């Protein structure tokens, strides 16, 4: 099984950026931990500050069935990226949205996601372990061939 872990803006600064909220682990620490925890899964990683780069990677990964599922931490794009949402809604591969912090316990604008309605599920508030839970959810979702029926609305 192959899972693509995509990270949006500011996540390359993990470990340095607001450690009281996001913890002290870096994205490289999370990547290593996932690979160590799930040796049976081929885990690909990508991080970009740019919305278009994330969209291109999503299409690139799924156009030729290169991945079975995607885990996405869209960062601030969570709240306003209709382009990212549209890209996600057009793919067949399951997608799990993850967040390090509990977005519902923070500023009110963080509780709204334009991504969540087109994701298979959302995991939030478990720090770097959100990614581990995301892998477990992605593995299960990849066993199902279709996206959730709510996408037909």
FILUMLO-305523 format. One record per residue: residue number from 1; x, y, z of N, C-alpha, C, O, CB in turn. Coordinates in Angstrom, 1 decimal, padded with zeros to 4 digits, always signed. Glycine has a CB too. Example, Ala and Ser with C-alpha at 12.3 -4.5 7.8 and 13.67 -1.06 7.14 Angstrom:
<drenfis>
1,+013.2,-005.7,+007.8,+012.3,-004.5,+007.8,+013.2,-003.3,+007.8,+014.2,-003.3,+008.5,+011.3,-004.5,+009.0
2,+012.8,-002.2,+007.1,+013.7,-001.1,+007.1,+012.9,+000.0,+007.9,+013.4,+001.1,+008.0,+014.1,-000.6,+005.7
</drenfis>
This chain:
<drenfis>
1,+000.8,-001.2,+000.0,+000.0,+000.0,+000.0,+000.9,+001.2,+000.0,+001.9,+001.3,+000.6,-001.0,+000.0,+001.2
2,+000.4,+002.2,-000.7,+001.2,+003.5,-000.9,+000.3,+004.6,-000.4,-000.8,+004.8,-000.9,+001.7,+003.7,-002.3
3,+000.8,+005.4,+000.6,+000.0,+006.6,+001.1,+000.9,+007.8,+000.9,+002.1,+007.8,+001.3,-000.3,+006.3,+002.6
4,+000.2,+008.9,+000.4,+000.9,+010.1,+000.2,+000.5,+011.1,+001.4,-000.7,+011.3,+001.6,+000.5,+010.8,-001.2
5,+001.5,+011.6,+002.1,+001.3,+012.6,+003.2,+001.6,+014.0,+002.6,+002.8,+014.2,+002.4,+002.1,+012.2,+004.5
6,+000.6,+014.8,+002.5,+000.8,+016.2,+002.0,+000.7,+017.2,+003.1,-000.2,+017.1,+003.9,-000.1,+016.5,+000.8
7,+001.5,+018.2,+003.1,+001.5,+019.2,+004.2,+001.5,+020.6,+003.5,+002.3,+020.9,+002.6,+002.6,+019.1,+005.2
8,+000.6,+021.4,+004.0,+000.5,+022.8,+003.4,+001.4,+023.8,+004.1,+002.4,+023.5,+004.8,-000.9,+023.2,+003.5
9,+001.0,+025.1,+003.9,+001.8,+026.2,+004.4,+002.1,+026.2,+005.9,+001.3,+025.8,+006.7,+001.1,+027.5,+004.1
10,+003.3,+026.6,+006.2,+003.9,+026.7,+007.5,+004.2,+025.4,+008.2,+004.9,+025.4,+009.3,+002.9,+027.5,+008.4
11,+003.9,+024.3,+007.7,+004.2,+023.0,+008.3,+005.6,+022.6,+008.2,+006.1,+021.8,+009.0,+003.3,+021.9,+007.8
12,+006.3,+023.2,+007.3,+007.8,+023.0,+007.2,+008.5,+023.7,+008.4,+009.7,+023.4,+008.6,+008.3,+023.6,+005.9
13,+007.8,+024.5,+009.2,+008.4,+025.2,+010.4,+008.1,+024.5,+011.7,+008.4,+025.0,+012.7,+007.8,+026.6,+010.4
14,+007.4,+023.3,+011.6,+007.1,+022.5,+012.8,+008.4,+022.3,+013.6,+009.5,+022.2,+013.1,+006.5,+021.2,+012.5
15,+008.2,+022.4,+014.9,+009.4,+022.3,+015.8,+009.9,+023.6,+016.2,+010.6,+023.8,+017.3,+010.4,+021.5,+015.2
16,+009.6,+024.6,+015.4,+010.1,+026.0,+015.7,+008.9,+027.0,+015.8,+009.0,+027.9,+016.6,+011.0,+026.5,+014.5
17,+007.9,+026.7,+015.1,+006.7,+027.6,+015.1,+005.7,+027.3,+016.2,+005.2,+026.2,+016.2,+006.0,+027.5,+013.7
18,+005.5,+028.2,+017.1,+004.6,+028.0,+018.2,+004.5,+026.6,+018.8,+003.5,+025.9,+018.7,+003.2,+028.4,+017.6
19,+005.7,+026.2,+019.4,+005.7,+024.8,+019.9,+004.7,+024.6,+021.0,+004.4,+023.4,+021.3,+007.1,+024.6,+020.5
20,+004.2,+025.6,+021.7,+003.2,+025.4,+022.7,+001.9,+025.0,+022.1,+001.0,+024.4,+022.8,+003.0,+026.7,+023.5
21,+001.7,+025.2,+020.8,+000.5,+024.7,+020.1,+000.8,+023.5,+019.3,+000.0,+022.5,+019.3,-000.1,+025.8,+019.2
22,+001.9,+023.5,+018.5,+002.2,+022.5,+017.5,+003.2,+021.4,+018.0,+003.5,+020.5,+017.3,+002.6,+023.1,+016.3
23,+003.8,+021.6,+019.1,+004.8,+020.7,+019.6,+006.2,+021.0,+019.1,+006.4,+022.0,+018.4,+004.4,+019.3,+019.2
24,+007.1,+020.2,+019.5,+008.5,+020.4,+019.2,+009.1,+019.5,+018.1,+010.2,+019.6,+017.6,+009.4,+020.2,+020.4
25,+008.2,+018.5,+017.7,+008.7,+017.6,+016.6,+008.7,+018.4,+015.3,+007.8,+019.2,+015.0,+007.8,+016.4,+016.5
26,+009.6,+018.1,+014.4,+009.7,+018.6,+013.1,+008.9,+017.7,+012.1,+008.5,+016.6,+012.5,+011.1,+018.8,+012.6
27,+008.7,+018.2,+010.9,+008.0,+017.4,+009.9,+008.9,+016.1,+009.6,+008.4,+015.1,+009.3,+007.8,+018.2,+008.6
28,+010.2,+016.3,+009.6,+011.1,+015.2,+009.4,+011.0,+014.1,+010.5,+011.0,+012.9,+010.3,+012.6,+015.6,+009.3
29,+010.8,+014.6,+011.8,+010.6,+013.7,+012.9,+009.3,+012.9,+012.7,+009.2,+011.7,+012.9,+010.5,+014.5,+014.2
30,+008.2,+013.6,+012.2,+007.0,+012.9,+012.0,+007.1,+011.9,+010.9,+006.6,+010.8,+011.0,+005.8,+013.9,+011.7
31,+007.8,+012.3,+009.8,+008.0,+011.4,+008.7,+008.7,+010.1,+009.1,+008.3,+009.0,+008.8,+008.8,+012.1,+007.6
32,+009.8,+010.3,+009.9,+010.6,+009.1,+010.4,+009.7,+008.2,+011.3,+009.7,+007.0,+011.2,+011.8,+009.6,+011.2
33,+008.9,+008.8,+012.2,+008.1,+008.1,+013.1,+007.0,+007.3,+012.3,+006.8,+006.1,+012.7,+007.4,+009.0,+014.1
34,+006.5,+007.9,+011.3,+005.5,+007.1,+010.5,+006.1,+006.0,+009.8,+005.6,+004.9,+009.7,+004.8,+008.1,+009.5
35,+007.3,+006.2,+009.2,+007.9,+005.1,+008.5,+008.3,+004.0,+009.4,+008.2,+002.8,+009.1,+009.2,+005.6,+007.8
36,+008.8,+004.3,+010.6,+009.2,+003.3,+011.6,+007.9,+002.6,+012.1,+008.0,+001.4,+012.4,+009.9,+004.0,+012.8
37,+006.8,+003.3,+012.3,+005.6,+002.7,+012.8,+004.8,+001.8,+011.8,+004.1,+000.9,+012.2,+004.7,+003.8,+013.3
38,+005.0,+002.2,+010.5,+004.3,+001.5,+009.5,+005.2,+001.0,+008.4,+005.1,+001.5,+007.2,+003.2,+002.4,+008.9
39,+006.1,+000.1,+008.7,+007.1,-000.4,+007.7,+006.4,-001.1,+006.5,+007.0,-001.2,+005.4,+008.1,-001.3,+008.3
40,+005.2,-001.5,+006.7,+004.5,-002.2,+005.6,+003.9,-001.3,+004.6,+003.4,-001.7,+003.5,+003.4,-003.1,+006.2
41,+003.9,+000.0,+004.9,+003.3,+001.0,+004.0,+004.4,+001.9,+003.3,+005.3,+002.3,+004.0,+002.3,+001.9,+004.8
42,+004.3,+002.1,+002.1,+005.2,+003.0,+001.3,+004.6,+004.4,+001.5,+003.6,+004.7,+000.9,+005.3,+002.6,-000.2
43,+005.3,+005.2,+002.4,+004.8,+006.5,+002.7,+005.6,+007.5,+002.0,+006.8,+007.6,+002.1,+004.8,+006.7,+004.2
44,+004.9,+008.4,+001.2,+005.6,+009.5,+000.4,+005.2,+010.8,+001.1,+004.1,+010.9,+001.7,+005.1,+009.5,-001.1
45,+006.1,+011.7,+001.1,+005.9,+013.0,+001.8,+006.2,+014.1,+000.9,+007.0,+014.1,+000.0,+006.9,+013.1,+003.0
46,+005.4,+015.2,+001.1,+005.6,+016.4,+000.4,+005.0,+017.6,+001.2,+004.0,+017.5,+001.9,+004.9,+016.4,-001.0
47,+005.7,+018.7,+001.2,+005.3,+019.9,+001.9,+005.5,+021.1,+001.0,+006.6,+021.2,+000.3,+006.0,+020.1,+003.3
48,+004.6,+022.0,+001.0,+004.7,+023.2,+000.2,+004.0,+024.4,+000.8,+003.0,+024.2,+001.5,+004.2,+023.0,-001.3
49,+004.6,+025.5,+000.6,+003.9,+026.8,+001.0,+002.9,+027.2,+000.0,+002.1,+028.2,+000.3,+004.9,+027.9,+001.3
50,+002.8,+026.5,-001.1,+002.0,+027.0,-002.2,+000.8,+026.1,-002.5,+001.0,+024.9,-002.7,+002.9,+027.1,-003.5
51,-000.3,+026.6,-002.6,-001.6,+025.9,-002.9,-001.5,+025.1,-004.2,-001.8,+024.0,-004.3,-002.7,+026.9,-003.0
52,-001.0,+025.8,-005.3,-000.9,+025.1,-006.6,+000.0,+023.9,-006.6,-000.3,+022.9,-007.3,-000.4,+026.1,-007.6
53,+001.1,+024.0,-005.8,+002.0,+022.8,-005.8,+001.3,+021.6,-005.1,+001.5,+020.5,-005.5,+003.3,+023.2,-005.0
54,+000.5,+021.9,-004.1,-000.2,+020.8,-003.5,-001.2,+020.2,-004.4,-001.4,+018.9,-004.5,-001.0,+021.3,-002.2
55,-001.9,+021.0,-005.2,-002.9,+020.5,-006.1,-002.2,+019.7,-007.2,-002.7,+018.6,-007.6,-003.7,+021.7,-006.8
56,-001.1,+020.2,-007.7,-000.3,+019.4,-008.7,+000.1,+018.1,-008.2,+000.0,+017.1,-008.9,+000.9,+020.2,-009.2
57,+000.5,+018.0,-006.9,+001.0,+016.7,-006.4,-000.2,+015.8,-006.2,-000.1,+014.6,-006.4,+001.6,+017.0,-005.0
58,-001.4,+016.3,-005.8,-002.5,+015.4,-005.7,-002.9,+014.8,-007.1,-003.1,+013.6,-007.2,-003.8,+016.2,-005.2
59,-002.9,+015.6,-008.1,-003.2,+015.1,-009.4,-002.2,+014.1,-009.9,-002.5,+013.1,-010.5,-003.4,+016.2,-010.4
60,-000.9,+014.5,-009.7,+000.2,+013.7,-010.1,+000.1,+012.3,-009.5,+000.4,+011.3,-010.1,+001.5,+014.3,-009.8
61,-000.2,+012.3,-008.2,-000.3,+011.0,-007.4,-001.4,+010.1,-007.8,-001.3,+008.9,-007.8,-000.4,+011.3,-005.9
62,-002.5,+010.7,-008.2,-003.7,+009.9,-008.4,-004.0,+009.6,-009.9,-004.7,+008.7,-010.3,-004.9,+010.5,-007.9
63,-003.4,+010.4,-010.8,-003.7,+010.3,-012.2,-003.3,+008.9,-012.8,-004.0,+008.3,-013.6,-003.0,+011.3,-013.0
64,-002.2,+008.4,-012.2,-001.8,+007.0,-012.7,-001.9,+006.0,-011.6,-001.1,+005.1,-011.5,-000.3,+007.1,-013.2
65,-002.8,+006.2,-010.6,-003.0,+005.3,-009.5,-001.7,+005.0,-008.8,-001.4,+003.9,-008.4,-003.6,+004.0,-010.0
66,-000.9,+006.1,-008.6,+000.4,+006.0,-007.9,+000.2,+005.8,-006.4,+001.1,+005.3,-005.7,+001.3,+007.1,-008.2
67,-000.9,+006.2,-005.8,-001.1,+006.1,-004.4,-002.5,+005.5,-004.1,-003.4,+005.6,-004.9,-001.0,+007.5,-003.7
68,-002.6,+004.8,-002.9,-003.9,+004.2,-002.5,-004.7,+005.2,-001.7,-006.0,+005.1,-001.7,-003.6,+003.0,-001.7
69,-004.1,+006.1,-001.0,-004.8,+007.1,-000.2,-003.9,+008.3,+000.1,-002.7,+008.3,-000.1,-005.2,+006.4,+001.2
70,-004.5,+009.4,+000.5,-003.8,+010.6,+000.8,-004.1,+011.1,+002.2,-005.3,+011.0,+002.6,-004.1,+011.7,-000.3
71,-003.1,+011.6,+002.9,-003.3,+012.2,+004.2,-002.9,+013.7,+003.9,-001.8,+013.9,+003.4,-002.5,+011.6,+005.4
72,-003.8,+014.6,+004.3,-003.5,+016.0,+004.0,-003.7,+016.9,+005.3,-004.7,+016.8,+005.9,-004.4,+016.5,+002.9
73,-002.6,+017.6,+005.6,-002.7,+018.6,+006.6,-002.6,+019.9,+005.8,-001.5,+020.4,+005.4,-001.6,+018.6,+007.7
74,-003.8,+020.5,+005.5,-003.7,+021.7,+004.6,-003.3,+023.0,+005.2,-003.2,+024.0,+004.6,-005.1,+021.9,+004.0
75,-003.0,+023.0,+006.5,-002.6,+024.2,+007.2,-003.7,+025.3,+007.0,-004.9,+025.0,+007.1,-001.3,+024.7,+006.7
76,-003.3,+026.5,+006.8,-004.2,+027.6,+006.7,-005.1,+027.5,+005.5,-006.2,+028.1,+005.4,-003.5,+028.9,+006.6
77,-004.8,+026.7,+004.5,-005.6,+026.5,+003.3,-006.9,+025.8,+003.7,-007.9,+025.8,+002.9,-004.9,+025.6,+002.3
78,-006.9,+025.1,+004.8,-008.1,+024.5,+005.3,-009.4,+025.4,+005.3,-010.5,+024.9,+005.0,-007.9,+024.0,+006.8
79,-009.2,+026.6,+005.5,-010.3,+027.5,+005.8,-010.8,+028.3,+004.5,-011.9,+028.9,+004.6,-009.9,+028.5,+006.8
80,-010.0,+028.3,+003.5,-010.4,+029.1,+002.3,-010.1,+028.5,+000.9,-010.4,+029.2,-000.1,-009.8,+030.4,+002.5
81,-009.4,+027.4,+000.8,-008.9,+027.0,-000.5,-010.0,+026.2,-001.2,-010.0,+025.0,-001.1,-007.6,+026.2,-000.4
82,-010.8,+026.9,-002.0,-011.8,+026.2,-002.8,-011.1,+025.4,-004.0,-011.5,+024.4,-004.4,-012.8,+027.3,-003.4
83,-009.9,+025.9,-004.4,-009.2,+025.2,-005.5,-008.7,+023.9,-005.0,-008.8,+022.9,-005.7,-008.0,+026.1,-005.9
84,-008.2,+023.8,-003.7,-007.7,+022.6,-003.2,-008.9,+021.6,-002.9,-008.8,+020.4,-003.2,-007.0,+022.8,-001.8
85,-010.0,+022.2,-002.4,-011.2,+021.4,-002.2,-011.7,+020.8,-003.6,-012.1,+019.6,-003.6,-012.4,+022.3,-001.6
86,-011.7,+021.6,-004.6,-012.2,+021.1,-005.9,-011.3,+020.0,-006.4,-011.7,+019.0,-007.0,-012.2,+022.2,-006.9
87,-010.0,+020.1,-006.2,-009.0,+019.0,-006.6,-009.3,+017.7,-005.9,-009.4,+016.7,-006.5,-007.6,+019.5,-006.4
88,-009.6,+017.9,-004.6,-009.9,+016.7,-003.7,-011.2,+016.0,-004.2,-011.3,+014.8,-004.3,-009.9,+017.1,-002.3
89,-012.2,+016.8,-004.4,-013.5,+016.3,-004.8,-013.4,+015.6,-006.2,-014.4,+014.8,-006.5,-014.5,+017.4,-004.8
90,-012.4,+015.8,-007.0,-012.4,+015.2,-008.3,-011.6,+013.9,-008.3,-011.5,+013.3,-009.4,-011.8,+016.2,-009.3
91,-011.0,+013.5,-007.2,-010.2,+012.3,-007.2,-010.9,+011.1,-006.6,-011.9,+011.3,-005.8,-008.9,+012.5,-006.5
92,-010.5,+009.9,-007.0,-011.1,+008.7,-006.4,-010.4,+008.2,-005.1,-011.1,+007.6,-004.3,-011.1,+007.6,-007.4
93,-009.2,+008.5,-005.0,-008.4,+008.1,-003.8,-009.0,+008.7,-002.6,-009.3,+009.8,-002.5,-006.9,+008.4,-004.0
94,-009.1,+007.9,-001.5,-009.6,+008.4,-000.2,-008.6,+009.4,+000.3,-007.4,+009.3,+000.1,-009.8,+007.3,+000.8
95,-009.1,+010.4,+001.0,-008.3,+011.5,+001.6,-008.7,+011.7,+003.0,-009.9,+011.9,+003.3,-008.4,+012.8,+000.8
96,-007.8,+011.7,+003.9,-008.0,+012.0,+005.3,-007.3,+013.3,+005.7,-006.2,+013.6,+005.4,-007.4,+010.8,+006.2
97,-008.1,+014.2,+006.2,-007.7,+015.5,+006.7,-007.1,+015.4,+008.1,-007.8,+014.9,+009.0,-008.8,+016.6,+006.6
98,-005.9,+015.9,+008.3,-005.4,+015.9,+009.7,-004.9,+017.3,+010.1,-004.5,+018.1,+009.3,-004.2,+014.9,+009.8
99,-005.0,+017.4,+011.5,-004.5,+018.7,+012.1,-003.8,+018.3,+013.4,-004.3,+017.4,+014.1,-005.7,+019.7,+012.3
100,-002.7,+018.9,+013.7,-002.0,+018.7,+014.9,-002.8,+019.2,+016.1,-002.9,+018.5,+017.1,-000.6,+019.4,+014.9
101,-003.3,+020.4,+016.1,-004.0,+021.0,+017.2,-005.5,+020.7,+017.1,-006.0,+020.3,+016.0,-003.8,+022.5,+017.2
102,-006.2,+020.9,+018.2,-007.6,+020.8,+018.2,-008.2,+022.1,+017.6,-008.3,+023.1,+018.4,-008.2,+020.4,+019.6
103,-008.5,+022.1,+016.4,-008.9,+023.3,+015.7,-010.2,+023.9,+016.3,-010.5,+025.1,+016.2,-009.1,+023.1,+014.2
104,-011.0,+023.0,+017.0,-012.3,+023.5,+017.5,-012.1,+024.1,+018.9,-013.0,+024.7,+019.4,-013.2,+022.3,+017.7
105,-010.9,+024.0,+019.5,-010.6,+024.6,+020.8,-009.8,+025.9,+020.6,-009.3,+026.5,+021.6,-009.9,+023.7,+021.7
106,-009.7,+026.4,+019.4,-008.9,+027.5,+019.1,-009.8,+028.7,+018.6,-011.0,+028.7,+018.9,-007.8,+027.2,+018.1
107,-009.2,+029.6,+017.8,-010.0,+030.7,+017.3,-011.2,+030.1,+016.5,-011.0,+029.1,+015.8,-009.1,+031.7,+016.4
108,-012.3,+030.8,+016.5,-013.5,+030.3,+015.8,-013.3,+030.1,+014.3,-013.9,+029.2,+013.8,-014.6,+031.3,+016.1
109,-012.5,+030.9,+013.7,-012.4,+030.7,+012.2,-011.7,+029.4,+011.9,-011.9,+028.9,+010.8,-011.5,+031.9,+011.6
110,-010.9,+028.8,+012.8,-010.2,+027.6,+012.6,-011.2,+026.4,+012.6,-010.8,+025.3,+012.1,-009.2,+027.4,+013.6
111,-012.4,+026.5,+013.2,-013.3,+025.4,+013.2,-014.0,+025.2,+011.9,-014.7,+024.1,+011.7,-014.4,+025.7,+014.3
112,-013.9,+026.1,+010.9,-014.5,+025.9,+009.6,-013.5,+025.4,+008.6,-012.4,+026.0,+008.4,-015.1,+027.3,+009.1
113,-013.8,+024.3,+008.0,-012.9,+023.7,+006.9,-013.7,+023.6,+005.7,-014.8,+023.0,+005.6,-012.4,+022.4,+007.4
114,-013.2,+024.1,+004.6,-013.8,+023.9,+003.3,-013.3,+022.5,+002.7,-013.9,+022.0,+001.7,-013.4,+025.0,+002.3
115,-012.3,+021.9,+003.3,-011.8,+020.6,+002.9,-012.6,+019.4,+003.5,-012.9,+018.5,+002.8,-010.3,+020.5,+003.3
116,-013.0,+019.6,+004.7,-013.7,+018.5,+005.4,-014.9,+017.8,+004.7,-015.0,+016.6,+004.7,-014.2,+018.9,+006.8
117,-015.7,+018.6,+004.0,-016.9,+018.0,+003.3,-016.5,+017.1,+002.2,-017.3,+016.2,+001.8,-017.8,+019.1,+002.8
118,-015.3,+017.2,+001.7,-014.9,+016.3,+000.6,-013.8,+015.3,+001.0,-013.2,+014.6,+000.2,-014.3,+017.2,-000.6
119,-013.5,+015.3,+002.3,-012.5,+014.3,+002.8,-013.3,+013.1,+003.3,-014.5,+013.2,+003.7,-011.7,+014.9,+004.0
120,-012.6,+012.0,+003.4,-013.3,+010.8,+004.0,-013.4,+010.9,+005.5,-014.4,+010.4,+006.1,-012.5,+009.6,+003.7
121,-012.6,+011.7,+006.1,-012.7,+011.9,+007.6,-011.7,+013.0,+008.0,-010.8,+013.4,+007.2,-012.4,+010.6,+008.3
122,-011.8,+013.4,+009.3,-010.9,+014.4,+009.8,-010.4,+014.0,+011.2,-011.2,+013.4,+012.0,-011.7,+015.8,+010.0
123,-009.1,+014.1,+011.4,-008.5,+013.8,+012.7,-007.8,+015.1,+013.1,-007.0,+015.7,+012.4,-007.4,+012.6,+012.5
124,-008.1,+015.5,+014.4,-007.6,+016.8,+014.9,-007.3,+016.7,+016.4,-008.1,+016.1,+017.1,-008.7,+017.9,+014.6
125,-006.2,+017.3,+016.8,-006.0,+017.5,+018.2,-005.1,+016.6,+018.9,-005.0,+016.6,+020.1,-007.2,+017.6,+018.8
126,-004.5,+015.7,+018.2,-003.6,+014.6,+018.8,-002.1,+014.9,+018.6,-001.3,+013.9,+018.7,-004.0,+013.3,+018.3
127,-001.8,+016.1,+018.3,-000.4,+016.4,+018.0,+000.1,+015.6,+016.8,-000.6,+015.3,+015.9,+000.5,+016.1,+019.2
128,+001.4,+015.2,+016.9,+001.9,+014.4,+015.8,+001.3,+013.0,+015.6,+001.3,+012.4,+014.5,+003.4,+014.2,+015.9
129,+000.6,+012.6,+016.7,-000.1,+011.3,+016.6,-001.3,+011.4,+015.7,-001.8,+010.3,+015.2,-000.5,+010.8,+018.0
130,-001.8,+012.6,+015.3,-002.8,+012.7,+014.4,-002.4,+012.1,+013.0,-003.3,+011.5,+012.3,-003.2,+014.2,+014.2
131,-001.2,+012.2,+012.7,-000.7,+011.6,+011.4,-000.7,+010.0,+011.5,-001.1,+009.4,+010.5,+000.8,+012.0,+011.1
132,-000.4,+009.5,+012.7,-000.5,+008.0,+012.8,-001.9,+007.5,+012.7,-002.2,+006.5,+012.0,+000.1,+007.6,+014.2
133,-002.8,+008.3,+013.4,-004.2,+007.9,+013.2,-004.7,+008.1,+011.8,-005.5,+007.3,+011.3,-005.1,+008.8,+014.2
134,-004.1,+009.1,+011.1,-004.4,+009.3,+009.7,-004.0,+008.2,+008.8,-004.7,+007.8,+007.9,-003.8,+010.6,+009.2
135,-002.8,+007.6,+009.1,-002.4,+006.4,+008.3,-003.3,+005.3,+008.6,-003.7,+004.6,+007.6,-000.9,+006.0,+008.8
136,-003.7,+005.0,+009.8,-004.6,+003.9,+010.1,-006.0,+004.1,+009.4,-006.5,+003.2,+008.8,-004.9,+003.8,+011.6
137,-006.5,+005.3,+009.4,-007.7,+005.6,+008.7,-007.6,+005.5,+007.2,-008.5,+005.0,+006.5,-008.2,+007.1,+009.1
138,-006.4,+006.0,+006.7,-006.2,+005.9,+005.2,-006.1,+004.5,+004.8,-006.6,+004.1,+003.7,-004.9,+006.7,+004.9
139,-005.4,+003.6,+005.6,-005.3,+002.2,+005.2,-006.7,+001.6,+005.1,-007.0,+000.8,+004.2,-004.4,+001.5,+006.2
140,-007.5,+001.9,+006.1,-008.9,+001.3,+006.1,-009.7,+001.9,+004.9,-010.4,+001.1,+004.2,-009.6,+001.6,+007.4
141,-009.6,+003.2,+004.7,-010.4,+003.8,+003.6,-009.9,+003.3,+002.2,-010.7,+003.2,+001.3,-010.2,+005.3,+003.7
142,-008.6,+003.0,+002.1,-008.1,+002.5,+000.8,-008.7,+001.1,+000.5,-008.7,+000.8,-000.7,-006.6,+002.4,+000.9
143,-009.1,+000.4,+001.4,-009.8,-000.9,+001.2,-011.1,-000.7,+000.5,-011.6,-001.7,-000.1,-009.9,-001.7,+002.4
144,-011.7,+000.4,+000.7,-013.0,+000.7,+000.0,-012.7,+001.4,-001.3,-011.8,+002.3,-001.3,-013.9,+001.6,+000.9
145,-013.3,+001.1,-002.3,-013.0,+001.6,-003.7,-013.5,+003.0,-003.9,-012.9,+003.8,-004.6,-013.5,+000.6,-004.7
146,-014.6,+003.3,-003.4,-015.3,+004.6,-003.7,-015.2,+005.6,-002.6,-015.0,+005.3,-001.4,-016.7,+004.4,-004.1
147,-015.3,+006.9,-003.0,-015.4,+008.0,-002.0,-016.8,+007.9,-001.3,-017.7,+007.2,-001.8,-015.2,+009.3,-002.7
148,-016.9,+008.6,-000.2,-018.2,+008.6,+000.5,-019.3,+009.1,-000.4,-019.1,+010.0,-001.2,-018.1,+009.4,+001.8
149,-020.6,+008.6,-000.2,-021.7,+009.0,-001.0,-022.0,+010.5,-000.9,-022.7,+011.0,-001.8,-022.9,+008.2,-000.6
150,-021.6,+011.2,+000.2,-021.9,+012.6,+000.4,-021.3,+013.4,-000.7,-021.8,+014.6,-000.9,-021.5,+013.0,+001.7
151,-020.4,+012.9,-001.4,-019.7,+013.7,-002.5,-020.6,+013.9,-003.7,-020.3,+014.7,-004.6,-018.4,+013.0,-002.9
152,-021.7,+013.1,-003.8,-022.6,+013.3,-004.9,-023.5,+014.4,-004.7,-024.3,+014.7,-005.7,-023.3,+012.0,-005.1
153,-023.5,+015.0,-003.6,-024.5,+016.1,-003.3,-024.1,+017.4,-004.1,-024.7,+018.4,-004.0,-024.5,+016.5,-001.9
</drenfis>
